[in-house]
Amino acid sequence: MKVAIAGAGAVGRSIGRELLANGHEVLLIDRRVDVATNDPVPGAGWATADACELGSLEDIGLSQFDVVVAATGDDKANLVLSLLAKTEFAVTRVVARVNEPRNEWLFGERWGVDVAVSTPRLIAAAVEEAVAVGDVVELLTLRGGHNRLVSYTLPDHTAFGGRAVAKLRLPTDSALVSILRGGRVIVPDDDVPLEPGDEMLFVVQVDALDSLREHLLDICSPPGSR
């Protein structure tokens, strides 16, 4: 893919290196003239430009890119770039960095964002995931903010131990997409039995998140814990 990354700070350069290592074509965009010379990313293209200016994006040829990553340290700039990339240049996929978690509600389809990534939220989720057995942990915002990737780890002595996936009978607008068990990734076929300690990954529509949480707590908690 052709990927344009706005913001050539530590985050943007790290993303660029990862994408280059995976065989993608990368262009880094930053208005600071000295960035490319002080800390180059071998194999990446560079453009010295303001990613919020329409004319600069036209000169870069943003419409030719498959993905735009808004990775600056300024949420306002990331939102403006996302909107321009989607509405003016018809970029198929726009990924935006959220620096301030309180602004996360803005990073949705109205601003052209397909996927919003909040580093503080990811770190908090990693902490919660390590200790929050028996509760739903939000991991990632998907597709314009309408959906979430969430995790639920079956507690010890769960009432659901040994029962098949089909018995979960999940609420509308939620789906079990994978089971993580002892380093293995298990496809959640209907007849797969669940075990204590299983980490289940769900994709759920935002409005259905509370229903999913209540449903899992009701049917999966240890007897007598509810």
MARTIKOL-106148 format. One record per residue: x, y, z of N, C-alpha, C, CB in turn; residue in three letters. Coordinates in steps of 0.1 Angstrom, whole numbers, plus 5000, padded with zeros to 4 digits. Glycine has a CB too. Layout:
XYZXYZXYZXYZALA
...
END
This chain:
500849885000500050005000500950125000499150005012MET
500350234995500950364997500350435009500750454984LYS
501250475018500750535031501450665033501150435043VAL
500650765036501150905039500950925054500351015031ALA
502050955061502050975075502351125078503050885083ILE
501351195084501551335088502051345102500251415086ALA
503251405104503851415118505051315118502751375128GLY
506251375116507451285116508151295129508351335105ALA
507351305140507951285154508251145156507051345164GLY
508551115169508850975173507850875169509150965188ALA
506550915171505450825167505350805152504150885173VAL
505350915145505250895130506350815124505151035124GLY
507650845129508750775123508650625127510050835129ARG
508250595139508150455143507150375134507750445158SER
505950445132504950385123505550365109503650475122ILE
506250465104506850455091507850335090507550585087GLY
508650315100509650205100508950075100510550215112ARG
507850055108507149935108506549905094506049935119GLU
505950005088505249985075506249955064504450105072LEU
507450025065508449995055508949845056509650095056LEU
509149805069509549665071508549565066509849645086ALA
507349605065506249515060506049535045504949535067ASN
506949605038506849615024506049725018506449485018GLY
505549815026504649925021505550045017503649965032HIS
504950135009505550255005505050365014505250294990GLU
506050445020505750545030506250675026506350495043VAL
505350775028505750915027505450985041504950995016LEU
506551045046506451125059506251265056507651095068LEU
505251335062504951475060505151555073503551495055ILE
505951655072506251745084506651875080507351675094ASP
506151975087506452115082507852165088505352215087ARG
508452085096509752115101510852075091510052055115ARG
511652165087512552145076513652045080513152275071VAL
514052055093515251975097514951835101515852055109ASP
513751795101513451655106514051545098511951635107VAL
513951555085514451455076515951435077514051485062ALA
516651545079518151535080518651495094518751665076THR
517951535104518351505118518051365122517651595128ASN
516951305117516551165121515851105109515651165133ASP
516651065099516051015086515450875089517051005075PRO
514550835081513950695081514250635067512350695083VAL
515350555066515750505053514650435046516950405055PRO
514450465033513450405025512150485024513150275030GLY
511950585033510750665033510950785025510350705048ALA
509850835018509850965012509551065022508850965000GLY
509951195019509751305028509051425020511051345034TRP
508151485027507551615022507551715033506151585016ALA
508151835030508151945040506852025036509452025039THR
505852005045504552075042503752075054503852005030ALA
502752165054501752175064500552085060501252325067ASP
500351975068499351875064497951925065499551755072ALA
497752045070496452105072496052205060496252175085CYS
497052225051496752315040496352235028498052395037GLU
495252265022494752195011495752194999493452255006LEU
496352314996497252324985498452234987497652464984GLY
498952224999500152135001499751994999500652155016SER
498551955003498151815001497951784986496851785009LEU
497451884979497351864964498651844958496551984958GLU
499651924962501051914956501651774959501952024962ASP
501351724971501851594975501151484967501651564990ILE
499951504962499151404955498551304964500051334945GLY
497851364975497351274985496251174980496651364996LEU
495551214969494551124964495150994959493851194953SER
496450984957497050864952497450764963498350904944GLN
497150804975497550714986496350634991498050804998PHE
496650514995495650415000495250445014496150274999ASP
496250495022496050515037496650645041496550405045VAL
495950725049496550845055496550825070495850975051VAL
497750845076497850835091498150975096498950735095VAL
497151025104497351165111497951135124495951235112ALA
499251155125500051115137500751235144501051015133ALA
500251355142500851465148500551465163500451595142THR
501151555171500851565185499751665188502151615192GLY
499051715177498051815179496751755174498351945171ASP
495751735183494451675179493751755168493651655191ASP
493851885169493151965160493751945146493252115163LYS
495051935145495651915132495251775126497151925133ALA
495251675135494851545131493451535126495051445142ASN
492551605132491151615127491051685114490251675138LEU
491651795112491651865100492151785088492352005101VAL
493351725090493851635080492951525077495251585084LEU
492351455087491451345084490251385076490951285098SER
489751495079488551545071488951575057487951675078LEU
490051645055490551675042490851545034491751765042LEU
491551455040491851335033490651255028492751245042ALA
489651255036488451175033487551255023487651145045LYS
487351385025486351455017486851515005485651565026THR
488151555005488751624994489551534985489651734998GLU
490051424991490951334983490551194983492351344989PHE
489351164989488751034988489650924992488251004974ALA
490550945002491450835007490550725013492450895017VAL
490850605010490050495014490050475029490450365008THR
491250485035491350455050492150565057491950315052ARG
491550625067492250725075492350685089491450865074VAL
493550685094493850645108494350765115494850525109VAL
493850795127494150925134494650895148493051015134ALA
495650965152496150955166495351045175497650985166ARG
494950995186494251085196495251105208492951015202VAL
495651235210496551265220495951285233497351385216ASN
494751345233494051375246492751295246493651525247GLU
492651195255491551105256490151175256491651015267PRO
490151295262488851365263488351405249488951495271ARG
489251405239488851445225488451325217489951515218ASN
488451205222488251085214486851085208488450965223GLU
485851145214484551135208484451215195483551205218TRP
485451305192485451375180485951285168486251495181LEU
486751185171487451115161486551005155488751055167PHE
485651045147484650955141484450985126483350945148GLY
483450925120483150945106482851085102482050855101GLU
482351165111482051305108483251385105481251375119ARG
484351345110485651405108486551325098486451435121TRP
485951225092486651145082487551035088487451235074GLY
487451005101488350905107487750765106488550945122VAL
488450675101488050535101488450465114488550465089ASP
489650485118490150425130490850525139491150305127VAL
490450535151491150635160491950555170490050715168ALA
493250595172494150525181494550615192495350465174VAL
494150585205494550665216495550595224493250705225SER
496850645224497850585232497550575247499250655230THR
497050685253496750665267495650565270496250805272PRO
494750555261493650445263494250305261492550465253ARG
495150295251495750165249496650115261496650165236LEU
497350215267498150185279497250145290499050295282ILE
496150225292495250195303494550065301494150305304ALA
494250025288493649895285494549785288493149895271ALA
495849805285496849695288496949675303498249735282ALA
496949785311496949765325495649695330497049905332VAL
494549745325493249685330493149535326492049755324GLU
493649505313493549375308494349275317494049365294GLU
495449325323496249235331495649205344497649305333ALA
494749285349494149265362492649255362494549385371VAL
491949285352490549295352489949165347490049405343ALA
490249055353489548925350488148935354490248805357VAL
487248895345485848895348485149025345485648865362GLY
485849115338485149245334485549275320485649355344ASP
484749355313484949395299485949505299483649425293VAL
486949495290487949595289487949645274489449545292VAL
487849775272487849835259489249845254487049965258GLU
489549785242490849785236491049885225491149645231LEU
490049895216490349975204489050025198491049885193LEU
489050145192487950195185488050165170487750355187THR
486950115164486950075150485950145142486649915150LEU
486250165129485350205119484550335123484450095115ARG
485150445123484450565125483850585139483450575115GLY
484350515149483950525163482650455166483750665165GLY
482050385157480750315159480950185166480050295147HIS
482150125165482349985171483649985180482549885159ASN
483649885189484749875198485249725197484349905212ARG
486549705198487149575201487349575216488549555193LEU
486649475223486749455237487149315241485349495243VAL
487649305253488149185258487449145271489649195261SER
487149015273486648965285487348835289485048945284TYR
487948825301488648705305487748625315489948735311THR
487448505312486648415320487348395334486348285314LEU
486748425345487348415358487448265362486548485369PRO
488248235372488248105378486948065384489448095389ASP
486547945383485247895389484047965382485247925404HIS
484248005369483148065362482047965360483648115348THR
480848015361479647935359479547885344478348015362ALA
480347935335480347905321481347805317480448025313PHE
482247755326483347665323482747535317484047635336GLY
483347495306482947375299481847385290482647275309GLY
481147505290480047515281480447565267479047615287ARG
479647535257480047565243479847715240479247485233ALA
480547765230480447905226479047945222481447935214VAL
478347845216476947875211476047915223476447755204ALA
476347865235475547895247475648035252475947805258LYS
476648115246476848255250475548335247478048315244LEU
475048305235473848375230473948525232472548325237ARG
474848585225475248725227474148825222476448755219LEU
474148945228473149045224473349085210473249165234PRO
472349145204472449205190473549305189471149265186THR
474249305178475249395175476549365182474849535177ASP
476749245186478049205192478449065187477949195208SER
479749045186480148915180481548875186480348925165ALA
481648745190482848695194483748655182482648565203LEU
484948715182485848705170487048615172486248835165VAL
487448595185488548505188488648475203489848575183SER
489248355205489548315219491048295221488748185223ILE
491648355231493048345234493148255246493748485236LEU
493948145244494048045255495547985255493047925253ARG
496248025265497547975267498547995255497547825270GLY
498448115250499248145238498748105225500648085240GLY
497548035225496947985213495848085209496447845214ARG
495548095195494448165190493448065185494848265179VAL
492248065191491247965188490048035181490747895201ILE
489647975169488448015162487247985170488447955148VAL
486348075173485248055182484047985175484748175188PRO
484247865170483147785165482147755176483647655158ASP
480847735171479747715181480047605191478547695174ASP
480747495187480847385196482147385204480847255187ASP
482947495203484147505211483847525226485047615206VAL
484347445235484047465249484947575255484247335257PRO
484347655264485147765270485747715283484247885273LEU
486947775287487647735299487947855307488847655296GLU
488047835321488447955329489848005324488547905344PRO
489948135324491248195319491148225305492348105322GLY
490148175297490048215283489848365282488948135276ASP
490648435273490348575269489648575257491748655268GLU
488448625257487548635246487548775240486048595249MET
487748785227487748915220486448935212488948925211LEU
485749045215484449075209484549205201483349085219PHE
483849215190483549335183482149375186483849335167VAL
481949495191480549535196480249675191480449515211VAL
479049695187478549835184478549915197477149825177GLN
478850035197479050125209477750115217479350265205VAL
476550125211475350135218474949995225474150175209ASP
475649895221475349755226476449715237475349655215ALA
477349805239478449765248477949745263479549885249LEU
477049825268476549795281475749665282475649915286ASP
475049635271474249515271475149395271473349505259SER
476249405263477249295263477849275277478249315252LEU
478249385283478949375296477949315306479349515301ARG
476749355307475849295316475549155313474449375316GLU
475449115301475148975297476348885301474948965282HIS
477548925299478648845302478848835317479948905296LEU
478548935324478648935339477548845345478549075345LEU
476448845339475348765343475548615341474048795336ASP
476048575330476148435327477548365330475848405312ILE
478548455331479948395332480548415346480848465322CYS
479948495354480548515368480548385376479848625375SER
481448375385481348255394480048255402482548255404PRO
479548135405478348125412478348205425477947975416PRO
477248285428477148355440477848495440477748275451GLY
478548525429479248655428478448765424480448645419SER
477248735419476348845414475148865423475848815400ARG
END
